[in-house]
Amino acid sequence: MLRLVQKRVHDRAVLKLIKAWLRTGVMEEGEYGETITGTPQGGVTSPLLANTVLHELDRVWEERCGHLGVLVRYADDMVVLCRSEAAARESLRRIGIRNLTPKRQWQGPFAG
């Protein structure tokens, strides 16, 4: 994630601040927990860093999957619209999503 940020942000002081935010843990139910990867949900840096990463996803989508369907995203959520389940599966394979979770579900019917 930091490599993607460094492509767009060149100010060392800002990069140092972002690194510190990424190392900062989270408080859950009054208990401190280490942050292992990513940004804490609801953290002040979450929208900024999500959009930095998702900007790269937009680029990769157009390059590898644009012909398979349409990627629609709002903040850190996204919907992939394809004409067939096969196209949907292929698009997810190309961007590296292998498993569907409760947040990643198939919705049909597929338009013909």
N, C-alpha and C positions, 0 to 999 in steps of 0.2 A: 504494500500500500504506500509506504513511504517513497519508494522509487517513482510511483506515479505522481505523487505530490511534488517531488523534486523536479519533475519535467516541467511543471507549471509555476512553481514558486522558487525563486532564486535568492531571496533574502534570508541570510543565515540566521538572523534573530528569529524570524517567523518559523523557520524549519526547526530551530532548537525548541521553541515553544510547542510546536506540534508534537515533536518527539516526547517532550515532557508530558503532554496530555495523554499520549498513547501509553505511557508507562504508569500513569496514575490509575490506581485501583478504583473499585466501586464499593458503595455501601448498600447492602441489601439486608433489610430487617435489622438494622443497627449493627451489622457485622461487616468488617472490611474484607474485601476479597481482591486478590491480584487480578489484573487484566492480562490474559495470555495472548490473545490476538484480537485485532479489530478495535472498534471503539465501543464504549459502554452505550447501551440503548438509552436514548434520551440525553446523552452527553452533548455539551455545547459544540463539540467538534464533529459530531456524527453527521449532520447534514452536509457540512463542507467536505468531509472526507468521502462520504457516500457519493456525492456528485462528482468528485474527482475520479473515483473508481468507475462509476457508471458512465462517465464521459468516454472512458476507454471501451466499455461494453458497447456503447452506441457505435463507436468506430469499428469494432470487431464485427458487430451485427451486420452493418452495411457491407463490410468486406466479404464475410463468409455466409451470411444467411439472408440478406435482403431479398433475394428472389424466392425464398421459402415462405415468407410471411412478414408481418408488421410487428415491430417491437414498440409498445406504448409504455411509457414509464412516467410516474409521478413521484417526485422525491426519491425514496429508496424502494418503491414498489414497482413492479412491472407486470405487464400482460403481453403474451405472445399470441398473435392472431394468425392462424394458418388455415388453409382450405382443407387440409386432411390431417388425420392423426399421424400418418407417416411423415408428412412435412414437419409437423410439430416435434416429433421424436428426433428427426434428423437435425432440426435447428438446435435443439437442446444439446444433442451430442456434439455439434460443432462448437458450441460455446462452453462445453465442459460440464454441463449439469447431467449427472448420471442417475441420481435417485430422486424420485418424487416424494415429498414429505407432505404433511397436512397443509403446509403453506404453498406447496407446489403441486397443484392438482390439475387433472384434465377436466375441462368443461366442454360439453358438447351441446348440441350437435355441431358437426363441422359443416361449413357451407360448401355446397357443391359447385 
